[in-house]
């Protein structure tokens, strides 16, 4: 009995054991399953974290590119090559490291800083970029494209640059290892040249001519402020007119006109008189239904902020506003023509110094290949020193050491000296040397502001120097170039010339940090029927230039026919369009940038410049150049008008002669980016000048790639396509750039 009982107990125990083991196996299986699911979930979490980190890497690259495209003047083919020491590849910056190293629970694996772009292939987290030449093009935004009829860029040509950015990111966990994600982003940079505009004003624009004035269909007119229009006869604005502000009838000082303003319907091509062609009076922003009326009657040829027009900025202008704009607006655009400054604010503020670097990078003074530095020696005598500064061979940006530009002096052989210095001197009413500016000197009775000593630039002599042969010999059969500092200009000249004038004492109360040049010296260009445009500017391996940009921080005078060696042409087309800009000796693409630009006729006689207007009679004269300069406004009234008239676009290039029944033909572009600081005499009375017949137009050749060199355009920046990719696609994409 006892044995049977023990057997029963043993059987029960076995059953319990088997059951317990089964339960244990089930529990273990459930536990292992749960652990597996947890690992899978955690792995998925790490993958998502890596994907988000890779996207963050691309966003960081987008930020760098946006800053670069809005500040840099050029984008070279090798711009981003991480294997080229002279390039500027994208990097993971200290800020990126700071963000992720300080982020709670961040598991991203960052390379040991500082980030070395050349080692991107071995890095767990990296960024690489490259241009996509096959997808880059020069395009025209056509009205035939659906929706484009209301685009502010319609009928303009734009350079589209495509860039591909690749990013990868790795995250690491001590228990679960590493996960890496790969992604790429394609972006487009849309660049319009400022010279594609017939008129471009950064501030308010007034067009209020007396005689009839016409801007053709290719003459795009834009203002980043308000536009005021009126006429005493007829003002024809047949091209697109856009304003980031409003569109008003009358001058900016409130004076109305008696004539008509005519625009063109963009769709039908019919002319519309804004005074009488629409019901309810003049078609301007004071009309309650202005947006709808402008669209109905002009079909997109007139647009304002009510049509969502926004500011259009050259690269660097946003940075200038960020750093220099004050409550009264300041004059931040003036930095475009100012001399270089040191790359430091002295405050240790990294953001401020980044903005300052951007501003310095877009100054014409830092981009010009040749600088004429005007100064006074220890005895007070005026001297000119020719300089060039070292440049990055890839980006063409000026090289700095300790924040300062690295200059080297250029010896110009005596046979090629192209400048003379003329201190102001007069005998009675006759000017012996220099000139007298009646606008700056009031009524001509001796106001010293009108007395101008001159740096006179003989444009033909300058052309001969820049067009000279590198192997030329002097009278003793010795090389003119190659020794003693006499570098040949083909080694440094890039189509840009900057004439640096001494500056006034700084006004420390100015928050825009503008320091004007001295007022009693100015630059005079003469003998300029043909201007420099050497063939080496378009040699293989160089970024091609098609003419000349001459800039100065002082006042500029242009005497006589300028840049018209191929005959008169018209106000919108050169005499020879085939050779324009691409052949030595033919008309070139030229821009003149200065505090002010005064145009003087072929009959100009400086000796009589202080005499009555009857002794300053002009003759017909032709100027082929874009004009970039300032203007002068009166005080701003509470109603938004000005207490004094600026002279309007019709007087934007200044005059000092009796042009009555004579024609001033200007073929170019009119660009106003700042207010004048050196030549500050207001719009003058009839004793200073009489206006010419204005045959002014937009040079149609500026609508092609043949436009003035070294000057920045207007850039837009947009993302086109983002995708997550495999490691193989990542490697193949980069190999296509750099193998």
C-alpha positions in Angstrom: 0.0 0.0 0.0 2.8 2.3 0.9 4.6 1.7 -2.3 1.5 2.3 -4.4 0.9 5.5 -2.6 4.5 6.7 -3.3 4.1 5.8 -6.9 0.9 8.0 -7.1 2.8 10.8 -5.4 5.7 10.5 -7.8 3.3 10.6 -10.8 1.6 13.7 -9.5 5.0 15.3 -9.0 6.0 14.4 -12.5 2.9 15.9 -13.9 3.4 19.1 -11.9 7.0 19.2 -13.0 6.1 18.8 -16.7 3.4 21.4 -16.3 5.8 23.8 -14.6 8.5 23.2 -17.2 5.9 23.8 -20.0 4.7 27.0 -18.3 8.4 28.1 -17.9 9.1 27.4 -21.6 6.0 29.3 -22.6 6.9 32.2 -20.3 10.5 32.1 -21.5 9.2 32.1 -25.1 7.0 35.0 -24.3 9.8 36.8 -22.6 12.2 36.1 -25.5 9.5 37.3 -27.9 8.9 40.4 -25.9 12.6 41.0 -25.8 12.9 40.5 -29.5 10.0 42.9 -30.1 11.7 45.4 -27.8 14.9 45.0 -29.8 13.1 45.4 -33.1 11.2 48.5 -31.7 14.5 49.9 -30.4 16.2 49.2 -33.7 13.4 50.9 -35.6 13.7 53.8 -33.1 17.4 54.1 -33.8 16.9 53.9 -37.6 14.3 56.8 -37.3 16.7 58.7 -35.1 19.5 58.2 -37.7 17.1 59.3 -40.5 16.2 62.5 -38.6 19.8 63.1 -37.8 20.7 62.8 -41.5 17.9 65.3 -42.4 19.4 67.6 -39.7 22.8 67.3 -41.5 21.2 68.3 -44.8 19.4 71.2 -43.1 22.7 72.4 -41.7 24.1 72.3 -45.2 21.1 74.2 -46.6 21.7 77.0 -44.1 25.4 77.3 -45.2 24.4 77.3 -48.9 21.7 79.9 -48.3 24.1 82.2 -46.6 26.7 81.6 -49.3 24.4 82.1 -52.3 23.0 85.4 -50.8 26.5 86.8 -50.1 29.0 85.3 -52.5 29.6 86.8 -56.0 30.5 83.6 -57.8 29.9 79.9 -57.6 32.8 78.0 -59.2 32.7 74.5 -60.6 35.0 73.3 -57.8 33.2 75.3 -55.1 32.3 72.3 -52.9 35.0 69.8 -53.7 36.2 68.4 -50.3 39.3 67.0 -51.9 40.4 70.4 -53.2 42.2 72.5 -50.5 41.3 75.7 -52.3 37.6 74.9 -52.4 34.9 75.8 -49.9 33.2 72.5 -49.1 30.2 72.2 -46.7 31.2 71.2 -43.2 29.6 70.3 -39.9 30.3 73.5 -38.0 31.1 74.1 -34.3 27.5 75.2 -33.9 26.3 71.8 -35.2 28.6 70.1 -32.7 27.4 72.3 -29.9 23.7 71.5 -30.6 24.0 67.8 -30.7 26.6 67.4 -27.9 24.4 69.4 -25.5 21.2 67.7 -26.6 19.7 65.4 -24.0 19.9 61.7 -24.9 21.4 62.4 -28.3 23.1 59.3 -29.7 24.5 60.8 -32.9 28.1 59.8 -33.6 30.0 63.0 -34.5 33.5 63.0 -36.0 36.2 64.2 -33.7 36.2 68.0 -34.2 37.1 70.1 -36.0 35.4 68.6 -39.0 37.7 67.9 -41.9 35.7 67.7 -45.1 38.4 65.7 -46.9 37.8 62.8 -44.5 34.1 62.6 -45.1 34.3 59.0 -46.5 35.6 57.7 -43.1 33.3 59.7 -40.9 30.2 58.2 -39.4 28.3 61.5 -39.9 29.2 63.7 -42.8 28.0 66.2 -45.5 29.1 66.6 -49.1 27.8 68.8 -51.9 28.4 69.3 -55.6 27.1 71.2 -58.6 25.0 69.4 -61.2 26.1 71.0 -64.5 23.7 68.9 -66.5 20.8 70.4 -64.7 22.1 74.0 -64.7 20.9 76.3 -67.5 20.2 79.8 -68.6 16.4 80.1 -69.0 13.7 82.6 -69.8 10.6 82.8 -67.7 8.0 83.1 -70.4 4.5 84.4 -70.2 3.4 81.2 -72.0 4.1 79.2 -68.9 0.8 78.8 -67.0 0.8 81.0 -63.9 4.0 82.9 -65.0 2.0 85.8 -66.4 1.9 87.3 -62.9 5.4 86.3 -61.9 7.6 89.3 -61.1 10.4 87.5 -63.1 8.4 87.1 -66.3 10.2 87.9 -69.5 13.6 87.9 -67.8 16.5 85.5 -68.3 17.8 83.7 -65.2 20.7 81.5 -64.5 19.6 78.3 -62.8 22.3 76.5 -60.8 21.5 73.1 -59.4 23.3 71.7 -56.4 23.0 68.2 -54.9 23.7 67.8 -51.2 24.4 64.4 -49.6 24.2 63.7 -45.9 24.7 60.7 -43.7 24.3 60.3 -39.9 25.1 57.4 -37.5 23.6 56.8 -34.1 25.0 54.5 -31.5 23.7 52.6 -28.5 25.9 50.5 -26.1 23.4 47.6 -26.2 22.1 47.7 -29.8 25.1 48.9 -31.8 24.9 51.5 -34.7 22.5 52.5 -37.3 23.3 54.8 -40.3 20.9 56.7 -42.5 21.6 58.4 -45.9 19.7 61.2 -47.6 20.1 63.8 -50.4 18.6 67.1 -51.2 18.6 68.9 -54.5 18.3 72.7 -54.6 18.1 75.3 -57.2 19.7 78.7 -57.2 17.9 81.2 -59.5 20.0 84.2 -60.3 18.8 87.3 -62.2 21.3 90.0 -63.1 20.6 93.5 -61.8 21.5 94.6 -65.3 18.5 92.7 -66.6 16.5 95.6 -65.2 16.2 98.9 -67.1 15.6 100.6 -63.7 16.2 99.1 -60.2 15.9 101.2 -57.1 16.4 100.0 -53.6 14.5 102.9 -52.2 11.6 105.0 -53.5 11.6 105.7 -57.2 10.2 108.8 -59.0 9.8 109.1 -62.7 8.5 112.6 -63.6 9.9 113.9 -66.9 9.0 117.2 -68.6 9.4 116.0 -72.2 8.1 112.7 -73.4 10.1 109.7 -72.0 9.7 106.1 -73.1 10.9 102.8 -71.6 10.6 100.0 -74.0 9.1 96.5 -73.3 12.4 95.0 -72.3 12.9 97.8 -69.7 11.8 96.2 -66.5 11.3 98.7 -63.7 11.5 97.7 -60.0 11.6 99.6 -56.7 12.0 98.1 -53.2 10.0 101.0 -52.0 7.2 103.1 -53.5 7.0 104.3 -57.2 5.8 107.8 -58.0 5.0 108.7 -61.6 3.8 111.8 -63.5 4.7 113.7 -66.7 4.3 117.1 -68.2 3.9 115.5 -71.5 3.8 111.6 -71.8 5.6 109.0 -69.8 5.5 105.6 -71.5 6.3 102.6 -69.3 5.9 99.6 -71.7 7.9 97.1 -69.6 6.9 95.4 -66.4 6.7 97.8 -63.4 6.9 96.2 -59.9 7.1 97.9 -56.4 7.5 96.3 -53.0 5.7 99.3 -51.8 2.9 101.3 -53.5 2.3 103.0 -56.8 1.3 106.7 -56.7 0.5 109.5 -59.1 2.7 112.6 -58.7 6.2 113.3 -57.5 7.5 112.2 -54.1 7.2 115.8 -52.9 3.5 115.8 -53.8 3.5 117.8 -57.0 1.2 116.5 -59.7 1.7 116.7 -63.5 -0.3 117.7 -66.4 0.6 114.9 -68.8 -0.2 111.2 -69.3 1.3 108.0 -68.0 0.9 105.1 -70.4 1.5 101.4 -69.8 0.9 98.3 -71.8 -1.5 95.4 -71.3 0.8 92.4 -70.9 -1.6 90.0 -72.7 -3.1 92.1 -75.5 -0.2 94.5 -76.1 -2.6 97.4 -76.1 -1.5 100.7 -74.6 -3.5 101.9 -71.5 -3.6 105.5 -70.4 -3.6 105.4 -66.6 -5.0 108.9 -66.4 -8.1 108.1 -68.5 -8.1 104.5 -69.6 -9.7 103.1 -66.4 -12.9 104.2 -64.7 -12.6 106.3 -61.5 -9.5 108.3 -62.3 -5.7 107.6 -62.3 -4.9 103.9 -61.7 -2.8 103.9 -58.6 -2.6 102.4 -55.1 -5.1 104.9 -53.7 -7.9 103.1 -55.5 -9.8 100.7 -53.2 -9.9 98.0 -55.9 -6.4 98.7 -57.2 -5.2 95.1 -57.2 -8.1 93.9 -59.3 -8.0 96.9 -61.7 -4.3 96.5 -62.3 -4.7 92.9 -63.1 -7.7 93.5 -65.4 -6.3 96.4 -67.4 -2.6 95.6 -67.4 -2.5 91.9 -66.9 0.5 91.8 -64.6 2.5 94.6 -66.1 1.9 96.7 -62.9 2.3 95.0 -59.6 2.9 96.2 -56.0 2.8 94.8 -52.5 -0.9 94.2 -53.0 0.2 91.6 -55.6 2.6 90.2 -53.1 5.7 91.8 -54.6 8.5 91.7 -52.1 12.0 93.2 -51.8 14.5 92.0 -54.3 18.0 92.1 -52.8 21.5 91.7 -54.3 23.6 89.2 -52.4 24.8 90.7 -49.1 22.0 93.3 -48.8 20.1 91.4 -46.2 23.3 91.1 -44.2 23.9 94.9 -44.6 20.4 95.6 -43.3 20.9 93.1 -40.4 24.1 94.9 -39.4 23.7 98.5 -40.4 20.0 99.4 -40.6 18.9 101.9 -38.0 15.5 103.4 -37.0 15.8 105.9 -39.8 16.8 103.2 -42.3 20.5 104.2 -42.5 22.3 104.1 -45.8 23.5 100.5 -45.6 23.7 100.0 -49.4 26.5 102.5 -49.5 28.8 99.8 -48.2 28.8 98.4 -51.8 31.1 101.2 -52.9 33.1 101.7 -49.7 36.8 100.6 -49.3 37.5 97.2 -47.6 37.3 97.0 -43.8 39.0 94.7 -41.4 37.0 91.5 -40.7 36.4 92.1 -37.0 33.9 94.1 -35.0 36.1 94.1 -31.9 33.2 92.7 -29.9 33.8 89.0 -30.1 30.3 88.5 -31.4 30.5 85.6 -33.9 27.2 86.4 -35.6 28.2 90.0 -36.1 31.5 89.0 -37.6 29.9 86.5 -39.9 27.6 89.3 -41.2 30.6 91.6 -41.6 32.4 88.9 -43.6 29.4 88.7 -45.9 29.3 92.5 -46.4 33.0 92.5 -47.1 32.6 89.7 -49.6 30.2 91.7 -51.8 31.9 95.0 -51.8 33.1 96.1 -55.2 36.4 97.1 -53.6 37.1 93.6 -52.5 36.2 92.0 -55.8 37.9 94.3 -58.3 41.2 93.0 -59.7 42.9 96.4 -59.8 42.8 99.1 -57.2 44.0 102.7 -57.6 44.7 103.9 -54.1 44.6 107.7 -54.0 46.3 109.2 -50.9 48.5 112.1 -49.7 52.2 111.6 -49.0 54.0 112.9 -45.9 54.4 116.3 -47.5 50.7 116.5 -48.4 51.2 115.8 -52.1 48.6 113.6 -53.8 49.8 110.2 -55.1 48.2 107.2 -56.7 49.4 103.7 -56.0 48.2 100.8 -58.1 47.5 97.6 -56.1 46.0 94.2 -56.4 45.0 91.8 -53.7 45.6 88.1 -53.6 42.6 85.9 -54.4 41.4 82.5 -53.8 41.8 80.7 -57.2 38.5 78.9 -56.8 36.1 81.3 -55.3 37.8 84.5 -56.5 37.3 85.9 -53.0 40.0 88.2 -51.6 42.5 86.5 -49.2 42.9 88.0 -45.8 45.5 87.6 -43.0 44.4 88.7 -39.5 41.3 90.1 -41.0 43.1 92.4 -43.4 43.3 92.1 -47.2 46.7 91.0 -48.6 47.7 93.7 -51.1 50.7 93.8 -53.4 51.8 96.8 -55.4 51.7 96.8 -59.2 54.3 98.8 -61.1 52.8 100.4 -64.2 55.5 101.1 -66.8 55.9 104.8 -67.4 54.9 104.4 -71.0 51.5 103.1 -69.9 50.7 105.5 -67.0 47.0 106.3 -67.5 46.2 108.8 -64.8 47.0 112.5 -64.0 46.3 114.5 -60.9 44.8 118.0 -61.3 44.5 120.0 -58.0 41.8 122.7 -58.3 43.1 126.0 -59.4 41.4 129.0 -61.0 42.2 132.4 -62.3 39.2 134.8 -62.0 36.3 132.9 -63.6 38.5 130.6 -65.6 39.4 127.2 -64.2 43.0 126.4 -64.7 43.0 122.9 -63.2 40.2 120.6 -62.0 36.6 121.7 -62.5 33.8 123.6 -60.8 30.5 121.7 -60.1 27.7 124.3 -60.1 25.3 121.8 -58.5 27.6 121.4 -55.5 28.7 125.0 -55.5 25.3 126.7 -55.5 25.1 129.7 -57.8 28.8 129.5 -58.8 30.0 132.4 -56.6 32.7 130.4 -55.0 31.2 127.9 -52.7 34.1 125.5 -52.0 31.9 122.5 -52.2 31.9 123.0 -56.0 35.7 123.1 -56.3 36.8 119.7 -57.5 40.4 118.5 -57.8 40.5 115.6 -60.2 42.1 112.2 -60.7 41.8 112.1 -64.5 41.7 108.7 -66.1 42.6 108.6 -69.8 40.5 105.6 -70.8 42.4 105.1 -74.1 45.7 104.9 -72.2 44.1 102.5 -69.6 42.9 100.4 -72.5 46.4 100.3 -74.0 47.9 99.2 -70.7 45.3 96.4 -70.1 45.5 95.3 -73.7 49.3 95.2 -73.8 51.4 92.1 -74.6 53.0 90.2 -71.7 56.2 89.9 -73.8 56.5 93.6 -74.7 60.0 95.1 -74.7 61.0 98.6 -73.9 63.3 100.9 -76.0 66.4 99.0 -74.7 64.9 95.6 -75.6 64.3 94.8 -72.0 61.0 93.2 -70.8 58.4 95.8 -69.6 56.7 93.1 -67.5 57.9 90.3 -65.3 60.5 92.0 -63.1 60.7 94.8 -60.6 57.0 94.4 -59.6 55.8 95.1 -63.1 53.3 92.3 -63.3 51.4 92.0 -66.5 47.7 92.9 -66.0 46.6 89.5 -67.3 47.9 88.1 -64.0 45.5 90.1 -61.9 42.9 92.1 -63.8 39.5 90.5 -63.8 37.4 93.3 -65.4 37.0 95.2 -62.1 38.7 98.5 -61.2 38.3 100.3 -57.9 39.5 103.8 -57.3 39.9 104.3 -53.5 39.5 107.8 -52.3 40.6 109.0 -48.8 37.7 109.1 -46.4 36.4 111.8 -44.1 36.7 111.5 -40.3 34.2 108.9 -39.1 31.0 110.2 -37.6 30.8 107.9 -34.5 27.1 108.7 -34.0 26.2 106.9 -37.3 24.8 103.5 -36.7 25.2 102.4 -40.3 29.0 102.9 -40.1 29.1 104.8 -43.4 32.2 106.9 -43.9 32.1 109.0 -47.0 35.1 110.0 -49.1 36.5 113.5 -49.1 34.5 116.0 -51.1 37.2 118.1 -52.8 38.6 115.4 -55.0 36.7 113.4 -57.7 37.4 111.0 -60.6 37.1 112.1 -64.2 36.9 109.6 -67.1 37.8 111.0 -70.5 38.9 109.9 -73.9 36.6 106.9 -73.4 35.1 106.2 -76.8 36.6 102.7 -76.5 37.1 101.0 -73.1 39.3 98.1 -71.9 38.0 94.6 -72.7 41.1 92.4 -73.2 40.7 89.0 -74.8 42.4 87.3 -71.8 39.3 88.0 -69.7 37.6 85.2 -71.8 40.5 82.8 -71.9 39.9 79.1 -71.2 39.9 78.3 -67.5 38.8 81.7 -66.4 35.4 82.9 -65.4 34.6 85.0 -68.5 34.2 88.7 -68.2 32.7 90.8 -71.1 33.8 94.3 -70.2 34.5 96.5 -67.2 33.1 97.6 -63.9 34.7 100.7 -62.6 33.8 101.8 -59.1 34.8 104.4 -56.6 33.7 105.7 -53.2 34.0 109.2 -54.5 32.2 111.3 -57.1 32.6 110.3 -60.8 32.4 112.5 -63.9 32.3 111.0 -67.4 33.4 113.4 -70.2 32.4 112.8 -73.9 31.2 109.8 -75.9 31.8 106.7 -73.8 32.1 103.1 -74.9 30.7 103.6 -78.4 33.5 102.4 -80.8 31.1 100.6 -83.2 29.0 103.6 -84.1 25.9 105.1 -82.4 23.5 102.2 -82.3 20.3 103.0 -80.5 19.3 103.7 -76.9 18.6 99.9 -76.5 21.1 98.2 -78.8 24.8 98.7 -79.7 26.0 99.4 -83.2 27.5 95.9 -83.3 25.7 93.2 -81.3 27.8 90.4 -82.6 31.1 91.6 -81.2 29.6 93.3 -78.1 31.6 92.3 -75.1 33.5 89.4 -76.7 36.0 91.2 -78.9 38.8 93.7 -78.1 38.1 97.1 -79.6 34.3 96.7 -79.8 31.7 98.0 -77.4 31.8 96.3 -74.0 29.5 95.6 -71.1 30.3 98.4 -68.7 29.1 99.5 -65.3 30.0 102.7 -63.5 29.5 102.7 -59.7 30.1 105.8 -57.6 28.6 108.1 -55.0 27.3 110.1 -57.9 27.7 110.0 -61.7 27.7 113.3 -63.7 27.6 113.1 -67.5 29.4 115.8 -69.5 29.1 116.2 -73.2 31.6 116.2 -76.0 31.6 120.0 -75.8 32.5 120.2 -72.1 35.1 122.8 -71.4 36.4 122.5 -67.8 38.0 126.0 -68.0 34.4 127.4 -68.3 32.8 125.3 -65.7 32.5 128.2 -63.2 31.0 130.5 -65.8 27.4 131.2 -66.7 25.2 128.5 -68.3 25.4 130.3 -71.7 29.1 129.4 -71.7 28.4 125.7 -71.0 26.5 124.5 -74.1 26.4 120.8 -74.7 26.5 118.8 -77.9 24.9 115.4 -78.7 26.7 112.7 -76.7 26.3 108.9 -76.3 27.0 107.0 -73.1 26.9 103.2 -73.1 27.1 102.0 -69.5 25.0 100.9 -66.6 24.9 103.6 -63.9 25.0 102.6 -60.2 25.0 105.7 -57.9 23.2 107.6 -55.3 20.6 110.4 -55.2 19.6 113.2 -52.8 16.2 113.5 -51.1 14.8 116.1 -48.8 13.3 115.5 -45.4 10.5 112.9 -45.2 7.2 114.4 -44.2 4.6 112.9 -41.9 2.3 112.1 -44.9 5.1 110.0 -46.6 6.1 112.7 -49.2 9.4 114.6 -49.2 10.0 118.2 -48.6 12.3 118.5 -51.6 12.3 116.8 -55.0 15.2 114.4 -55.7 15.1 115.2 -59.4 13.6 111.8 -60.2 15.0 109.1 -62.5 15.1 111.7 -65.3 17.9 113.5 -63.4 19.5 110.5 -61.8 22.6 110.8 -64.0 23.6 114.4 -63.2 24.2 117.2 -65.7 26.0 120.6 -65.6 25.5 122.0 -69.1 22.8 123.6 -71.3 21.4 120.6 -73.1 18.5 122.4 -74.6 17.6 120.8 -78.0 20.6 118.5 -77.6 20.3 114.7 -77.0 21.9 112.7 -74.3 21.7 109.0 -75.4 22.2 106.5 -72.7 22.3 102.8 -73.4 22.5 100.8 -70.2 20.7 100.3 -66.9 19.8 102.7 -64.0 20.5 101.2 -60.6 20.1 103.1 -57.3 21.2 101.2 -54.2 22.0 104.1 -51.7 21.9 107.8 -51.1 24.8 110.1 -52.1 27.1 111.1 -49.3 29.8 113.0 -51.1 27.9 115.0 -53.7 25.0 116.2 -51.6 23.8 119.2 -53.5 20.1 118.9 -54.1 18.3 118.9 -57.4 19.3 122.3 -58.8 17.7 125.2 -60.5 17.9 126.4 -64.1 21.2 128.2 -63.6 23.0 124.9 -63.2 21.8 123.0 -66.3 19.0 122.6 -68.8 17.8 119.1 -69.4 18.6 117.2 -72.6 16.3 115.3 -74.9 16.5 112.0 -73.2 17.0 109.1 -75.5 17.5 106.5 -72.7 17.1 102.8 -72.9 17.9 99.4 -71.5 20.8 97.7 -73.3 19.3 94.6 -74.7 22.7 92.9 -74.6 22.4 92.9 -70.8 19.7 90.3 -71.2 22.3 87.9 -72.3 25.3 86.6 -70.4 27.3 89.6 -71.7 26.8 92.0 -68.8 29.3 93.9 -66.6 31.6 91.8 -64.5 32.2 91.4 -60.8 28.7 92.7 -59.8 26.3 90.5 -58.0 22.8 89.7 -59.2 19.5 88.9 -57.4 19.3 85.4 -56.1 16.5 83.1 -55.1 17.1 79.8 -53.3 14.6 76.8 -53.3 14.5 73.1 -52.4 13.6 70.9 -55.3 13.7 67.3 -54.2 14.5 65.4 -51.0 14.9 61.6 -50.7 16.3 59.0 -48.4 18.8 56.8 -50.2 20.9 53.7 -49.7 24.6 53.6 -48.8 25.3 52.6 -52.4 23.4 55.5 -53.8 25.3 57.8 -51.4 28.7 56.5 -52.6 27.7 56.5 -56.3 26.4 60.1 -56.1 29.6 61.4 -54.5 31.8 59.4 -56.9 30.0 61.2 -59.8 31.2 64.5 -58.4 34.7 63.8 -57.3 36.1 60.7 -59.0 
